[in-house]
């Protein structure tokens, strides 16, 4: 097979004295990262350090914008107009881009975080506002979105370069959406289960829902959350499966 399948991870989510995730170790196994831009996690010190780590590991860098919700880690919806969403996304892209510039790097993509990601799936106007921010910044920047979701449809209709993603460490509902984190079994920890589900995606284009339904999914990249327990082993497992199946993870 000649198709490139990437592995992405949400990183740079430490803050001040608090360390979250396994960023340094994960960089060895992923092809792109989504860096928190300070509104749900991260800070200027963490952002700069994470960008430098990405350069040293030759990993593509994306912005991970969120609602302004540090206390809730960006997992709470905030009522905003489309203009506000657009400007908050631009603000965060701009912050990260300053650090990219000093290391002669370019923004590869953006991937909304948490509640903003989920709201873009449910509310086309939110998805459109995010898409407008990307187009205003640079029409060549890619955008990551949940495979088969309404957000992906909106962004494709806007002419954006969309990477559809699946999640190695999250269960899905019968409609293809992620099981909410507040629900039991939302997160998958077992690497053998993950090995089987990624293999099924590659060979058959299907992932099994939490209720056992086979869901057809297209995908360009696989997400591994850096703060999921066992994240490093999960990333290793995903990479091993992609390489075993003759797919490369070295380009995006």
HELIX and SHEET records of a PDB file:
HELIX    1   1 UNK A   23  UNK A   26  1                                   4    
HELIX    2   2 UNK A   44  UNK A   57  1                                  14    
HELIX    3   3 UNK A   82  UNK A  102  1                                  21    
HELIX    4   4 UNK A  114  UNK A  122  1                                   9    
HELIX    5   5 UNK A  124  UNK A  137  1                                  14    
HELIX    6   6 UNK A  150  UNK A  157  1                                   8    
HELIX    7   7 UNK A  191  UNK A  204  1                                  14    
HELIX    8   8 UNK A  231  UNK A  244  1                                  14    
SHEET    1   A 8 UNK A   6  UNK A  11  0                                        
SHEET    2   A 8 UNK A  32  UNK A  36  1                                        
SHEET    3   A 8 UNK A  60  UNK A  64  1                                        
SHEET    4   A 8 UNK A 109  UNK A 110  1                                        
SHEET    5   A 8 UNK A 142  UNK A 146  1                                        
SHEET    6   A 8 UNK A 162  UNK A 167  1                                        
SHEET    7   A 8 UNK A 221  UNK A 223  1                                        
SHEET    8   A 8 UNK A   6  UNK A  11  1                                        
SHEET    1   B 2 UNK A 206  UNK A 208  0                                        
SHEET    2   B 2 UNK A 214  UNK A 216 -1                                        
END                                                                             
